[in-house]
């Protein structure tokens, strides 16, 4: 397991704040909002204490509850994982991956936790593919606001 530094993750997320929210999107009461003032879950301030677990998205939408419980026992409140299931050209995303994000977002909401989805964690450095993958992920997950979406790596600021 990798432990994300709270400051590094928060800094990266806050740096993307302009891209993270739009005025035209209706926010649910449990949605995550990233603003210039911080991260909010619903109306409350939220501090991300993330643990990155490899392979979560590959396993599918059945939530690993013992893993989440252990994460909480260690002081974490956010499970981080790479979004997988993209086509090689980045133009499609598997239904299984979308269902996995939704399943973990729902379960974590019930535990006052959240998920941090590293959108391009498995995408090569090719700029065109990365851009297509971001658009694909945004379309596929546009209704799921209970997650923090992290874009890092090459062209992160642009994307």
C-alpha positions in Angstrom: 0.0 0.0 0.0 1.1 3.5 -0.7 0.1 6.3 1.6 -0.6 9.6 -0.1 0.8 12.6 1.7 -2.3 14.6 2.8 -0.5 17.8 1.9 0.6 16.6 -1.5 -2.9 15.3 -2.4 -4.7 18.3 -1.1 -2.3 20.6 -2.9 -2.7 18.8 -6.2 -6.5 18.8 -5.8 -6.6 22.5 -4.9 -4.4 23.3 -7.8 -7.0 21.8 -10.0 -9.9 23.6 -8.3 -10.8 25.6 -11.3 -11.3 22.4 -13.3 -13.0 20.5 -10.6 -16.2 22.5 -10.3 -18.6 24.0 -12.8 -21.5 26.3 -12.2 -23.9 24.2 -14.4 -23.6 20.9 -12.4 -26.1 20.3 -9.7 -24.4 19.1 -6.5 -25.9 16.4 -4.3 -25.8 16.6 -0.5 -22.9 14.0 -0.4 -20.9 15.3 -3.3 -17.3 16.4 -3.1 -16.6 20.0 -4.0 -13.1 21.4 -4.4 -12.9 25.1 -4.1 -10.1 27.6 -3.6 -11.0 27.5 0.2 -10.7 23.7 0.5 -12.4 20.4 0.0 -16.0 19.9 1.1 -18.2 16.9 1.4 -21.7 18.2 1.2 -21.7 21.4 3.4 -18.8 20.2 5.7 -15.1 20.7 5.3 -13.3 17.5 4.5 -9.7 16.5 5.0 -8.5 13.8 2.6 -6.4 11.1 4.4 -6.0 8.7 1.5 -4.5 5.2 1.2 -3.9 4.0 -2.4 -4.9 0.4 -2.9 -3.7 -1.1 -6.2 -6.1 -3.2 -8.3 -9.4 -2.1 -6.7 -11.0 -1.1 -10.0 -9.8 -4.3 -11.7 -11.7 -6.4 -9.1 -15.1 -5.0 -10.0 -18.0 -3.5 -8.1 -18.1 -5.9 -5.2 -16.9 -3.7 -2.3 -14.1 -5.1 -0.1 -15.7 -4.1 3.2 -12.9 -5.6 5.4 -10.4 -3.5 3.5 -12.4 -0.3 4.1 -12.7 -1.2 7.8 -9.0 -1.7 8.1 -8.4 1.6 6.3 -10.5 3.4 8.9 -8.7 1.6 11.7 -5.5 3.1 10.4 -6.9 6.6 10.4 -7.8 6.8 6.7 -11.0 8.3 5.4 -10.4 8.0 1.7 -9.6 5.0 -0.5 -7.5 5.8 -3.6 -7.3 3.7 -6.7 -6.5 4.0 -10.4 -9.4 4.1 -12.8 -8.9 1.2 -15.2 -10.9 -0.3 -18.1 -10.1 2.3 -20.8 -9.8 1.1 -24.4 -6.2 1.5 -25.8 -7.1 4.7 -27.5 -8.9 6.2 -24.5 -12.2 6.6 -26.2 -14.2 4.1 -24.1 -14.4 3.0 -20.5 -15.8 -0.3 -19.3 -19.1 -0.5 -17.6 -17.5 -2.5 -14.8 -15.1 0.4 -14.0 -18.0 2.8 -13.8 -20.0 0.4 -11.6 -17.0 0.0 -9.3 -16.6 3.8 -8.8 -20.3 4.0 -8.1 -20.3 1.1 -5.7 -17.3 2.3 -3.7 -18.7 5.9 -3.7 -22.0 4.7 -2.2 -20.4 2.4 0.4 -17.9 5.1 1.4 -20.7 7.7 1.7 -22.4 5.5 4.2 -19.2 5.4 6.3 -18.5 9.2 6.0 -15.5 8.3 3.8 -14.9 9.0 0.1 -12.9 7.7 -2.8 -10.0 9.3 -4.7 -10.0 8.2 -8.3 -6.7 8.7 -10.1 -8.2 9.1 -13.6 -5.1 8.6 -15.7 -3.1 6.2 -13.5 -3.0 3.5 -16.2 -2.9 5.7 -19.3 0.4 6.1 -21.3 2.1 9.5 -21.6 0.7 10.0 -25.1 -1.0 13.5 -24.9 -3.8 12.6 -27.4 -4.8 9.4 -25.6 -4.7 11.1 -22.2 -7.0 13.9 -23.4 -9.5 11.4 -24.9 -9.4 9.4 -21.7 -10.2 12.4 -19.5 -13.1 13.3 -21.7 -14.3 9.7 -21.7 -14.1 9.4 -17.9 -15.8 12.8 -17.5 -18.7 11.6 -19.7 -19.0 8.2 -18.0 -18.8 9.5 -14.4 -20.5 12.9 -14.8 -23.3 11.9 -12.4 -21.0 10.6 -9.7 -20.0 13.5 -7.6 -19.2 11.6 -4.4 -15.5 11.1 -5.4 -12.4 13.2 -5.7 -11.0 12.8 -9.2 -7.2 13.3 -9.5 -5.5 14.0 -12.8 -1.7 13.8 -12.4 1.3 13.2 -14.7 2.0 14.8 -18.1 -0.3 17.6 -19.1 -2.1 17.5 -15.8 -2.7 21.2 -15.6 -4.1 21.3 -19.1 -6.3 18.3 -18.6 
